[in-house]
Amino acid sequence: MLIRHAEAAGDAGVCADVYAPFVTGSVASFEEAPPTPAEMGSRIARLSATHAWLVAEHDGAVVGFAYGGPHRERAAYRWATDVSVYVDGRFHRRGVGRALYATLFELLTRQGFRVACAGITLPNDASVALHRSMGFQPVGVYRRIGWKDGAWRDVIWWQRQLGPQDVGRAPEEPGPPVRLMAPEQRA
Ligand SMILES: CC(C)(COP(=O)(O)OP(=O)(O)OC[C@H]1O[C@@H](n2cnc3c(N)ncnc32)[C@H](O)[C@@H]1OP(=O)(O)O)[C@@H](O)C(=O)NCCC(=O)NCCS
């Protein structure tokens, strides 16, 4: 297996293909229409510039992806990142999700992010188990926060420390997370 940065042009279509079944056939995503490859490409480009978007390859084919993005827009949240991971159903339970997340967290930590946050629509035993096994702790449950597939859905939120474990007042404000530039974005 190979983990690498996604390329907005080259990987948009396959990321859209991996993601689509979780939009149309499950409540894992709260989107209702699968994003087009063009939309996926613009998401990859946008988030690769500030966080990271990684893909996993198996025998030369992309079988999953994971990315970080802003948690909230207000300034004090700038060290917090939301993370997501999606793996082609034919490749579940082979360590792809874990490898993507482990690499993503290493990068986000080096960038200076301090907390990773993840929201999981319930039920999703696989995702809950993955996040728990990767050191996330449950924060709480938004009850009936979204309507999908004919029912109100609960979302459980998790968080995981990425950097040093400062508690309360830190000695000084940390520098802002550094931007991460994908190879293709370098002029
Ligand atoms: C959640 C998901 C990303 C896991 O990816 P994966 O590549 O199958 O996971 P891995 O093989 O790396 O598993 C890592 C660990 O997660 C846990 N896990 C993963 N799938 C599990 C399952 N079906 N049941 C129980 N535990 C599971 C296990 O602890 C596993 O470690 P182990 O295999 O050593 O026991 C995958 O199931 C998926 O794409 N689901 C649909 C999309 C989704 O829900 N994404 C998350 C949105 S919040």
The ligand as an ORCA input file, in Angstrom:
! r2SCAN-3c Opt
* xyz 0 1
  C     -14.557      3.548      8.722
  C     -13.637      3.071      7.582
  C     -12.937      4.307      7.005
  C     -12.587      2.112      8.157
  O     -11.655      1.846      7.130
  P     -10.903      0.428      7.009
  O      -9.811      0.589      6.041
  O     -11.886     -0.650      6.766
  O     -10.328      0.279      8.507
  P      -9.010     -0.502      8.951
  O      -8.933     -1.820      8.247
  O      -7.832      0.397      8.836
  O      -9.341     -0.781     10.478
  C      -8.673     -0.106     11.523
  C      -9.384     -0.439     12.825
  O     -10.691      0.132     12.828
  C     -11.604     -0.763     13.468
  N     -12.592     -1.245     12.486
  C     -12.599     -0.965     11.157
  N     -13.681     -1.519     10.581
  C     -14.363     -2.156     11.558
  C     -15.566     -2.908     11.584
  N     -16.290     -3.109     10.473
  N     -15.986     -3.399     12.770
  C     -15.284     -3.191     13.890
  N     -14.110     -2.498     13.934
  C     -13.669     -1.977     12.769
  C     -10.767     -1.907     14.003
  O     -10.319     -1.531     15.291
  C      -9.627     -1.925     13.031
  O      -8.469     -2.503     13.535
  P      -8.256     -4.107     13.384
  O      -8.604     -4.460     11.962
  O      -6.810     -4.286     13.716
  O      -9.205     -4.713     14.363
  C     -14.428      2.313      6.489
  O     -15.230      1.343      7.099
  C     -15.295      3.208      5.626
  O     -14.843      3.767      4.633
  N     -16.578      3.328      6.019
  C     -17.537      4.100      5.243
  C     -17.232      5.574      5.268
  C     -17.216      6.107      6.668
  O     -18.056      5.791      7.497
  N     -16.211      6.962      6.925
  C     -16.084      7.611      8.165
  C     -16.964      8.808      8.183
  S     -17.075      9.424      9.848
*
